[in-house]
Amino acid sequence: MNKTKVLHLIGGGEIGGAEELVLTIMKLLDKEKYDPHLICLCHGPFVELAKKEGLKASTIPMKHKLDLSTINPIKEYLVKNKIDIVHTHGVRANLVARIAAHKEGLPVATTFHSALRYDYNNKITSIFAKRLTMLTNKHTNKFIAISNSIKDEIMAMNVPANKIKVIHSGLDTAKFTSNTPKEKVQKELEINPQNKTITMVARLHPVKGHEYFIRAAKEVIEKNINAQFLIIGEGELRSELEQLINKLNLDKNIIMPGYYSKIEDIYRISDIICVPSVMEGLGLVVLEAMYFKTPVIASNVGGIPEIIEDGKDGILTPPQDYKALADAIIKLCQNEKLSQTIAQNATQKINNFTVQNMTREVEIIYDELTE
């Protein structure tokens, strides 16, 4: 039986939630039926990570977001490798890969990982990105939304509901391989084991809501709660966030070690995980924290309410409301029984968000596209 050759295209300039999802799908596809390929449109670490996993991966770099000169090289790749399906992820891929696939008469699947209007720092850029995406939506046969919230975003681009399939992102627990002793991690990060550790795991981007986490930390410290705050991640906002921390005199209370590859060690040393995002497609960090039985406080936005039932397996707070976030942190710090109950209830949710289920649903779409 001939295998179905699927080409995934993504920016790949960083390793975020979208890249991790693509990598997981490529690894878990039934190799008896599918032959996955990857093209990154930016130089970055993702292509090398994919190669280390034994996957077929290469880079066709775009000089800028409107670099249409990459269409022909992509088209040549499609022909040379006899690709059957093109699967795009992100604005860059949607622009050039959809056009290349259309020229070759190939079916296209597009996954939307986020709401475009929150991916950019200014409104004009986000509107431009949305219109650019809408320009080639007509070349996509099937749209995949990682949550019902994202489905609504796609429908707002005049895409009919029957062309959209909601496939919740799954949690790849196989990637959690580290068992570094808790004490060693705490020592490395200079964390006081006597205090509560309140953690945020996210790239340093405005949509993730770090400002509200920092301001909430100030409120908590002023209430004389013995807590320290940990920000894991790297990105464009580092200097701005460091200035805010300095301004609020929180230098001794907030630790920012940057990117941390063995993220499982971070969940194990944390008492609470906060996800104060302004918008979140689904919230992979929420699922990861649930898996490690670490109670979660998250914004009531995007796909997060599709995971968390407020008060039962997590706490939901209004977005951009640092006082509400602080109150929730204090509540869990002072009520150990509530923290344990929430964490225990949350573990039952993980079974609904497995990477195996996610990949099987993607395979069904591939089969429909090649019928």
C-alpha positions as CSV (number, residue, x, y, z in Angstrom):
1,M,0.0,0.0,0.0
2,N,1.3,3.4,-1.0
3,K,1.8,5.7,2.0
4,T,0.0,9.1,2.1
5,K,2.7,11.8,2.1
6,V,1.9,14.7,4.3
7,L,3.9,18.0,4.3
8,H,3.6,20.2,7.4
9,L,4.7,23.8,7.0
10,I,5.3,26.2,9.9
11,G,7.4,29.2,10.7
12,G,9.6,27.3,13.1
13,G,11.7,30.3,14.3
14,E,10.9,29.2,17.9
15,I,9.7,26.2,19.7
16,G,6.2,27.0,21.1
17,G,3.0,25.2,21.5
18,A,2.2,25.1,17.8
19,E,5.6,23.6,17.0
20,E,5.3,21.0,19.8
21,L,1.9,20.0,18.4
22,V,3.2,19.6,14.9
23,L,6.1,17.5,16.2
24,T,3.8,15.3,18.2
25,I,1.5,14.6,15.3
26,M,4.4,13.8,13.0
27,K,5.8,11.3,15.5
28,L,2.5,9.6,16.2
29,L,1.1,9.3,12.7
30,D,0.6,5.7,11.7
31,K,3.9,5.1,9.8
32,E,2.3,2.2,7.9
33,K,-0.1,4.6,6.3
34,Y,1.5,8.1,6.4
35,D,4.9,9.5,5.5
36,P,5.3,12.9,7.3
37,H,7.5,15.7,6.0
38,L,8.3,19.2,7.5
39,I,9.3,22.5,6.1
40,C,10.2,25.4,8.3
41,L,9.9,28.9,6.9
42,C,12.3,30.6,9.3
43,H,15.8,29.6,10.5
44,G,15.5,28.4,14.1
45,P,15.8,25.4,16.4
46,F,12.7,23.6,15.4
47,V,14.0,22.0,12.2
48,E,17.0,20.5,14.1
49,L,14.7,19.2,16.8
50,A,12.6,17.4,14.2
51,K,15.7,15.9,12.6
52,K,16.8,14.6,15.9
53,E,13.5,12.8,16.1
54,G,14.4,11.1,12.8
55,L,11.8,13.1,10.8
56,K,12.3,14.4,7.3
57,A,12.7,18.2,7.9
58,S,14.2,21.1,6.0
59,T,14.1,24.9,5.8
60,I,12.9,27.1,3.0
61,P,13.5,30.5,4.6
62,M,11.2,33.5,3.9
63,K,13.1,36.7,3.9
64,H,10.1,38.5,5.3
65,K,6.4,37.7,5.9
66,L,5.4,38.6,2.4
67,D,8.2,36.8,0.6
68,L,6.3,35.1,-2.2
69,S,9.6,33.9,-3.8
70,T,9.3,30.8,-1.5
71,I,6.2,29.5,-3.4
72,N,8.2,28.0,-6.3
73,P,10.7,26.1,-4.0
74,I,7.8,24.7,-2.0
75,K,6.1,23.7,-5.3
76,E,9.2,22.0,-6.4
77,Y,9.4,20.1,-3.1
78,L,5.8,19.0,-3.5
79,V,6.5,17.6,-7.0
80,K,9.9,16.0,-6.2
81,N,8.6,14.3,-3.0
82,K,5.2,13.4,-4.5
83,I,3.3,15.0,-1.6
84,D,-0.3,14.1,-1.2
85,I,-1.5,16.5,1.4
86,V,-0.3,20.0,2.6
87,H,-0.9,20.9,6.2
88,T,-0.3,24.5,7.1
89,H,0.3,26.2,10.5
90,G,0.5,29.9,10.9
91,V,0.2,33.1,8.8
92,R,3.5,32.5,6.8
93,A,2.7,29.0,5.9
94,N,-0.9,29.9,5.0
95,L,0.2,32.5,2.5
96,V,2.9,30.6,0.5
97,A,2.1,26.9,1.1
98,R,-1.6,27.1,0.3
99,I,-0.8,28.9,-3.0
100,A,1.9,26.3,-3.9
101,A,-0.5,23.4,-3.1
102,H,-3.3,25.0,-5.1
103,K,-1.0,25.3,-8.1
104,E,-0.3,21.5,-7.8
105,G,-4.0,20.7,-7.2
106,L,-3.3,19.3,-3.7
107,P,-5.7,19.2,-0.8
108,V,-4.9,21.5,2.1
109,A,-5.6,21.2,5.9
110,T,-4.9,24.3,8.1
111,T,-4.6,24.2,11.8
112,F,-5.4,27.4,13.7
113,H,-3.5,27.4,17.0
114,S,-4.5,30.9,18.3
115,A,-6.6,33.9,17.7
116,L,-4.6,36.1,15.2
117,R,-5.6,39.4,16.8
118,Y,-3.7,38.5,19.9
119,D,-0.5,37.2,18.2
120,Y,0.8,40.7,17.3
121,N,1.8,43.7,19.4
122,N,-0.3,46.2,17.5
123,K,-3.8,46.2,16.0
124,I,-2.8,47.2,12.5
125,T,-0.4,44.3,12.2
126,S,-3.0,41.8,13.5
127,I,-5.6,43.1,11.0
128,F,-3.1,42.8,8.2
129,A,-2.3,39.2,9.2
130,K,-6.0,38.3,9.4
131,R,-6.7,39.7,5.9
132,L,-3.6,38.0,4.5
133,T,-4.9,34.7,5.9
134,M,-8.4,35.3,4.6
135,L,-6.9,35.8,1.1
136,T,-5.9,32.2,0.8
137,N,-8.6,30.6,3.0
138,K,-10.3,29.6,-0.2
139,H,-7.4,27.1,-0.9
140,T,-8.0,25.2,2.3
141,N,-10.2,22.1,2.2
142,K,-10.4,21.5,6.0
143,F,-9.8,23.8,8.9
144,I,-8.7,22.4,12.3
145,A,-9.4,24.5,15.5
146,I,-7.7,23.5,18.7
147,S,-10.7,24.6,20.7
148,N,-14.3,25.8,20.2
149,S,-13.2,29.3,20.9
150,I,-10.8,29.1,18.0
151,K,-13.5,27.7,15.8
152,D,-15.5,30.9,16.5
153,E,-12.4,32.9,15.4
154,I,-12.3,30.9,12.1
155,M,-16.0,31.3,11.4
156,A,-15.5,35.1,11.9
157,M,-13.3,34.9,8.8
158,N,-16.4,33.8,6.8
159,V,-15.4,30.1,6.8
160,P,-18.5,27.8,7.0
161,A,-18.9,25.6,10.1
162,N,-18.9,22.4,8.0
163,K,-15.4,23.0,6.9
164,I,-14.1,23.3,10.5
165,K,-13.2,20.4,12.8
166,V,-12.4,21.0,16.5
167,I,-9.6,18.8,17.6
168,H,-8.3,19.6,21.1
169,S,-4.6,19.5,21.5
170,G,-3.3,16.5,23.3
171,L,-0.7,16.2,26.1
172,D,2.4,14.4,25.1
173,T,3.5,12.9,28.4
174,A,6.2,10.8,26.8
175,K,8.4,13.9,26.6
176,F,8.6,14.1,30.4
177,T,11.8,12.1,31.0
178,S,13.5,14.0,33.8
179,N,13.4,12.9,37.4
180,T,15.9,15.4,38.8
181,P,15.4,15.5,42.6
182,K,13.2,18.4,43.7
183,E,15.8,19.7,46.1
184,K,18.4,19.9,43.3
185,V,16.1,22.0,41.1
186,Q,15.2,24.3,44.0
187,K,18.9,24.8,44.7
188,E,19.8,25.5,41.1
189,L,17.0,28.1,40.8
190,E,17.7,29.5,44.3
191,I,14.2,28.7,45.5
192,N,13.5,28.7,49.2
193,P,11.7,25.3,49.9
194,Q,10.0,26.9,53.0
195,N,8.0,29.3,50.8
196,K,5.1,28.6,48.4
197,T,6.4,28.6,44.8
198,I,3.9,30.3,42.4
199,T,4.9,29.7,38.8
200,M,4.2,31.0,35.3
201,V,5.4,29.0,32.2
202,A,5.1,31.0,29.0
203,R,7.1,32.8,26.3
204,L,7.6,36.4,27.2
205,H,4.9,37.9,25.0
206,P,2.1,40.4,25.8
207,V,-0.7,37.9,25.1
208,K,0.5,35.7,28.0
209,G,-0.2,38.3,30.7
210,H,3.1,38.4,32.6
211,E,2.3,42.0,33.7
212,Y,-0.7,40.8,35.6
213,F,1.2,38.0,37.2
214,I,3.9,40.4,38.4
215,R,1.3,42.9,39.8
216,A,-0.5,40.0,41.5
217,A,2.8,39.0,43.1
218,K,3.0,42.5,44.6
219,E,-0.5,42.1,46.1
220,V,0.3,38.7,47.5
221,I,3.6,39.8,49.1
222,E,1.9,42.8,50.7
223,K,-0.5,40.4,52.4
224,N,2.5,38.8,54.1
225,I,2.1,35.5,52.3
226,N,5.4,33.5,52.3
227,A,5.6,33.0,48.6
228,Q,8.1,33.3,45.8
229,F,7.3,33.8,42.1
230,L,8.9,32.0,39.2
231,I,8.7,33.0,35.6
232,I,9.9,30.4,33.1
233,G,10.3,31.4,29.5
234,E,12.1,33.7,27.2
235,G,11.1,36.4,24.7
236,E,10.8,40.0,23.6
237,L,9.4,41.3,26.9
238,R,12.3,40.4,29.2
239,S,13.7,43.9,29.7
240,E,10.3,45.5,30.0
241,L,9.2,42.9,32.6
242,E,12.5,43.3,34.5
243,Q,11.9,47.0,34.7
244,L,8.4,46.4,36.1
245,I,9.8,44.0,38.7
246,N,12.4,46.6,39.7
247,K,9.8,49.3,39.9
248,L,7.6,47.3,42.2
249,N,10.6,46.3,44.4
250,L,10.1,42.6,43.7
251,D,13.7,41.7,42.8
252,K,14.0,39.4,45.8
253,N,10.6,37.8,45.2
254,I,10.5,37.0,41.5
255,I,13.0,34.7,39.8
256,M,13.3,34.7,35.9
257,P,15.8,32.0,34.9
258,G,14.7,32.1,31.2
259,Y,14.0,29.0,29.1
260,Y,14.0,25.7,31.0
261,S,14.1,22.6,28.8
262,K,13.1,20.0,31.4
263,I,9.8,21.7,32.2
264,E,8.5,18.7,34.2
265,D,11.0,19.6,36.9
266,I,9.4,23.0,37.2
267,Y,5.9,21.6,37.7
268,R,7.2,19.3,40.4
269,I,8.7,22.2,42.5
270,S,5.6,24.5,42.0
271,D,2.8,24.8,44.4
272,I,0.6,26.7,42.0
273,I,0.7,27.3,38.2
274,C,-0.8,30.6,36.9
275,V,-1.9,31.1,33.3
276,P,-3.0,34.8,33.3
277,S,-3.3,34.9,29.5
278,V,-5.2,37.6,27.7
279,M,-6.1,34.9,25.1
280,E,-5.3,31.2,24.9
281,G,-6.2,28.9,22.1
282,L,-6.5,26.0,24.5
283,G,-3.8,26.1,27.1
284,L,-1.2,23.3,27.0
285,V,0.4,24.5,30.2
286,V,-2.9,23.9,32.0
287,L,-2.9,20.3,30.8
288,E,0.7,19.9,31.8
289,A,0.1,21.2,35.3
290,M,-2.9,19.0,35.7
291,Y,-0.8,16.0,34.8
292,F,1.7,16.8,37.6
293,K,-1.1,17.5,40.1
294,T,-0.2,21.1,40.4
295,P,-3.3,23.3,41.0
296,V,-4.0,25.9,38.2
297,I,-5.3,29.4,38.3
298,A,-6.0,30.6,34.8
299,S,-7.8,33.4,32.9
300,N,-11.4,32.6,31.8
301,V,-10.5,33.1,28.1
302,G,-10.3,31.2,24.8
303,G,-10.2,27.4,25.2
304,I,-9.2,27.4,28.9
305,P,-12.8,27.0,30.1
306,E,-13.1,23.9,27.9
307,I,-10.5,22.3,30.2
308,I,-11.1,23.9,33.6
309,E,-14.4,23.8,35.6
310,D,-14.1,26.7,37.9
311,G,-13.7,25.7,41.6
312,K,-13.6,22.0,40.8
313,D,-10.4,21.2,38.9
314,G,-8.9,24.7,38.7
315,I,-9.7,28.4,39.4
316,L,-10.8,30.8,36.6
317,T,-10.2,34.5,37.0
318,P,-11.2,37.4,34.7
319,P,-8.4,38.3,32.2
320,Q,-6.2,41.4,33.0
321,D,-7.5,41.4,36.6
322,Y,-4.4,41.1,38.8
323,K,-6.3,41.7,42.0
324,A,-8.6,38.7,41.3
325,L,-5.5,36.6,40.4
326,A,-3.9,37.6,43.7
327,D,-7.0,36.7,45.7
328,A,-7.0,33.3,44.0
329,I,-3.3,32.7,44.8
330,I,-3.8,33.7,48.4
331,K,-6.9,31.4,48.7
332,L,-4.9,28.4,47.5
333,C,-1.9,29.3,49.6
334,Q,-4.0,29.4,52.7
335,N,-6.2,26.4,52.0
336,E,-4.1,23.2,51.5
337,K,-7.1,21.0,51.4
338,L,-8.7,23.0,48.5
339,S,-5.4,22.9,46.6
340,Q,-5.2,19.1,46.9
341,T,-8.8,18.6,45.9
342,I,-8.4,20.7,42.8
343,A,-5.2,19.0,41.8
344,Q,-6.8,15.5,42.3
345,N,-9.9,16.4,40.4
346,A,-7.8,17.8,37.5
347,T,-6.0,14.5,36.9
348,Q,-9.3,13.0,35.6
349,K,-9.4,15.6,32.8
350,I,-6.1,14.4,31.3
351,N,-7.8,11.3,29.8
352,N,-9.8,13.6,27.5
353,F,-6.8,15.3,26.1
354,T,-4.4,12.5,24.9
355,V,-2.1,12.9,21.9
356,Q,-3.2,9.5,20.6
357,N,-6.8,10.7,20.3
358,M,-5.7,14.0,18.8
359,T,-3.6,12.2,16.1
360,R,-6.3,9.7,15.3
361,E,-8.7,12.6,14.6
362,V,-6.1,14.3,12.4
363,E,-5.7,11.0,10.5
364,I,-9.4,10.9,9.8
365,I,-9.2,14.3,8.1
366,Y,-6.2,13.1,6.0
367,D,-8.2,10.1,4.9
368,E,-11.2,12.3,4.0
369,L,-8.9,14.6,1.9
370,T,-7.5,11.7,-0.1
371,E,-10.7,9.8,-0.8
